[in-house]
Each structure stands twice: as structure tokens, then as C-alpha cells.
Amino acid sequence: MAVLSGSLSCFEQMDDVQFNHWTSLLEKRTGMHLPKERRSFLETSLGLRMKEIGIQNFAAYYQHLQCEKNGEKEWLTLVDRLTVHETRFFRHQPSLDFLEQIILPELFNSEPDRKKLQIWSAGCSTGEEAYTLCMIVDQFLKKQLKNSHCYLAVTGMDISIPALVTARKAIYDRYKIRHVPGEYLEDYFVQQNDGRYQIIDGLKKRICFVPFNLIDMKKTLLEPMDIIFCQNVLIYFNRDRRKQIIHQLVQRLKPGGFLVLGAGESLNNPHPELEKIEFPNSLAFSKKML
Ligand SMILES: C[S@@+](CC[C@H](N)C(=O)[O-])C[C@H]1O[C@@H](n2cnc3c(N)ncnc32)[C@H](O)[C@@H]1O
């Protein structure tokens, strides 16, 4: 077994036993499924992190992660390195059209005097999805309903603490806001002296970002949601985990509420309490009424 040294190519190679050890640990704690083809990704990611903190081999690092004193903190860093945070504002237009054209009219038609609308962005990464949802709903409330009495609350949740720190800062590079339509950019962002864009306080205060593990949802005490977006997250879990997660999401949805998944996330018989809603290029469900 090659010992970790200065160059990337000299990172320790993992044997099958070690690979199984690491992937089981990851699966157990995060639900993340790493297939064999991703072994070199795992070796490199672990190797880079071990190099940063001066740990020489996988076994010592594994032990370090079990250690009560520093292991928990290190685990959060490692999870951040192993998870994919790719996201962007207005990422999947068909799902957003579905929100604007179907979900919002439906929720407000069925309850015109609604005082509160609660939305969940599960696996929100660095915040772009949660802010996008908040902007769209805010526009809807102001322009379509002229309803200022409905309180909008969006909760963004993710397992990655560094991603949530970025989300809470709400400051994005010019490149990051390239997909934001002009009217939204004008209404919800202010350009800073350094050229970056900050979300306005009026929008920021509607959103709360919290650390959260999708496979540990039983521990979260949350009011049932009207809308849950969980996009580009389930692809990282195996079929059983996906099923468990969907089940938990359904438990946190109000009857008549909507669950919007990533369009490519194939789900066979997702849940008996869900009814699929047909809308082009999207994968969305409503929770059946009792
Ligand atoms: C590819 S991003 C998707 C971001 C956003 N939903 C979107 O579609 O643009 C996936 C996010 O899921 C988060 N994630 C992965 N496993 C998770 C878990 N067990 N619990 C909560 N979040 C998780 C990752 O940290 C990452 O930020």
C-alpha cells in the first residue's frame, strides 16, 4: 500500500475491505451511496483532507473520525468535501413554472384567506434554490394576489455546514446570478462595492437556513409544510433510502401540499399518500386529502 506523500498520484490506494468500510460509514451517517466507480473520487477526497490535517493513512483517519473530541467536527468537514453542492438560481424552470402556474393558484384558491405559507428547500446547498422559491412566491403574493397578509416562511436545510454559511451570507458573485431574470435582480439584489450581489434584507428575513440530515428526519420538529422542493438530492441515495426519505417528506407535508422533486429522479410507486400531478418536464406530487 503506497503511503500518502506530497503528490496526488501518491495517495494511498484503497483495497476492497477499506472501500466497503468507508462506504458503509458514509451510507450509515449520510445515506450517501458511493458505487465502486467512485472509488478514486473517495481516495482522492480523503487523501486531500488527510494531507491537510497531517494524517498518514485511511485507518488512522477512520479512527480520528470516531474520536469523541474532534471526530464530530472533522466529520462535518469531510461530509462537505464528499457532497456535491452544484446549484444555481432559477435552476429548473419547468418546476418553477409549476410552482407559479399550478401550486400557488391551487393553494390560494383552496384557502383564499391563508395567513401563512411554509416552504421547505430540502438539500438547499448554498441557498440559491431557497432564495429562488422565495422570490417567486413573493412576486406572486404582491402582483397576483396583492395579498400582504400572508406570511411567507422558507426553510433551507442541508447537511453541509459550509454550504449553509454561504447561504446565510446571501452574497453571490456576478457569475452566480447570471440566471436571475432582470426584474428579480432589480427587486431582490443590491450590488456591493466589490461587484458582488447581496440579497435584500426583506427577502433574507423570510428564510431560515438550518443544518439537517435527510436520513435523520425523525428528530426534526417542524410544522407541516405547504410545499417541499427536494431537487437533485435523491440521486445520491440508494433505492431504499430514497423510499425512506420520501416517506419522511410526506409526513412533513400538509394534506393538499405539494412535493416537487428533480425531473430526472425516477421513482416507482413513490408513496400511497401522493398523487402525481402531470406537468411538462417536471416530477411533482400533491399529498392526498384525508
Ligand atoms: C446537488 S445539491 C442540490 C442543491 C439544490 N437542491 C438544487 O437542486 O440546486 C445536493 C445537496 O444535497 C445535500 N445533501 C446530501 N446528502 C444530504 C443529507 N443526508 N441530508 C441533507 N442534505 C444532504 C448536499 O450537501 C448538497 O448541498
Ligand as a Chemical Component Dictionary entry (heavy atoms), coordinates in Angstrom:
data_LIG
# 
_chem_comp.id                   LIG 
_chem_comp.type                 NON-POLYMER 
_chem_comp.pdbx_formal_charge   0 
_chem_comp.three_letter_code    LIG 
# 
loop_
_chem_comp_atom.comp_id 
_chem_comp_atom.atom_id 
_chem_comp_atom.alt_atom_id 
_chem_comp_atom.type_symbol 
_chem_comp_atom.charge 
_chem_comp_atom.model_Cartn_x 
_chem_comp_atom.model_Cartn_y 
_chem_comp_atom.model_Cartn_z 
_chem_comp_atom.pdbx_ordinal 
LIG C1  C1  C 0  -26.603 18.943 -5.880 1  
LIG S1  S1  S 1  -27.054 19.818 -4.445 2  
LIG C2  C2  C 0  -28.695 20.293 -4.878 3  
LIG C3  C3  C 0  -28.988 21.707 -4.458 4  
LIG C4  C4  C 0  -30.388 22.218 -4.866 5  
LIG N1  N1  N 0  -31.432 21.429 -4.294 6  
LIG C5  C5  C 0  -30.543 22.271 -6.359 7  
LIG O1  O1  O 0  -31.258 21.471 -6.935 8  
LIG O2  O2  O -1 -29.924 23.144 -6.974 9  
LIG C6  C6  C 0  -27.332 18.476 -3.290 10 
LIG C7  C7  C 0  -27.313 18.940 -1.836 11 
LIG O3  O3  O 0  -27.805 17.869 -1.016 12 
LIG C8  C8  C 0  -27.098 17.905 0.213  13 
LIG N2  N2  N 0  -27.199 16.609 0.884  14 
LIG C9  C9  C 0  -26.597 15.439 0.567  15 
LIG N3  N3  N 0  -26.887 14.494 1.469  16 
LIG C10 C10 C 0  -27.720 15.075 2.384  17 
LIG C11 C11 C 0  -28.371 14.609 3.568  18 
LIG N4  N4  N 0  -28.232 13.357 4.004  19 
LIG N5  N5  N 0  -29.135 15.477 4.253  20 
LIG C12 C12 C 0  -29.302 16.759 3.840  21 
LIG N6  N6  N 0  -28.692 17.263 2.742  22 
LIG C13 C13 C 0  -27.925 16.419 2.017  23 
LIG C14 C14 C 0  -25.676 18.238 -0.226 24 
LIG O4  O4  O 0  -24.912 18.756 0.846  25 
LIG C15 C15 C 0  -25.908 19.254 -1.346 26 
LIG O5  O5  O 0  -25.816 20.574 -0.905 27 
# 
loop_
_chem_comp_bond.comp_id 
_chem_comp_bond.atom_id_1 
_chem_comp_bond.atom_id_2 
_chem_comp_bond.value_order 
_chem_comp_bond.pdbx_ordinal 
LIG C1  S1  SING 1  
LIG S1  C2  SING 2  
LIG S1  C6  SING 3  
LIG C2  C3  SING 4  
LIG C3  C4  SING 5  
LIG C4  N1  SING 6  
LIG C4  C5  SING 7  
LIG C5  O1  DOUB 8  
LIG C5  O2  SING 9  
LIG C6  C7  SING 10 
LIG C7  O3  SING 11 
LIG C7  C15 SING 12 
LIG O3  C8  SING 13 
LIG C8  N2  SING 14 
LIG C8  C14 SING 15 
LIG N2  C9  SING 16 
LIG N2  C13 SING 17 
LIG C9  N3  DOUB 18 
LIG N3  C10 SING 19 
LIG C10 C11 SING 20 
LIG C10 C13 DOUB 21 
LIG C11 N4  SING 22 
LIG C11 N5  DOUB 23 
LIG N5  C12 SING 24 
LIG C12 N6  DOUB 25 
LIG N6  C13 SING 26 
LIG C14 O4  SING 27 
LIG C14 C15 SING 28 
LIG C15 O5  SING 29 
# 
